[in-house]
Amino acid sequence: MTQPAARARSAVSAHPVTSAAIAIAMAADIFFVLYTPIYSTVTPKVGDWPFFYFYLLIFMPITSVALWLVILLQKRLERSRQDPAAASQESGMRP
């Protein structure tokens, strides 16, 4: 007898923790840029520059690192979707 073909799972349902990490990183990044009461203050100053400018200057590298991590996680999901055996060996697990 033959076994029925296994249904392919989506990358999101196959790796919910990685997918949640991607969603949280993106949501946090968007929130901390768009929620202006966090950084729209004048009082902390460095020289003549208000905090607003320093917050945005510091947040740009943080955003680029967060997006880089999201891209790495998405590539990992894509690899595991294309070749499950290679993804399990990469993480140290046996198929």
Secondary structure, DSSP 4 states (H G I P E B T S, - for coil): -PPPPPPPPPHHHH-HHHHHHHHHHHHHHHHHHH-GGGT--SSSEETTEEHHHHHHHHHHHHHHHHHHHHHHHHHHHHHHHH-HHHHHHHTT---
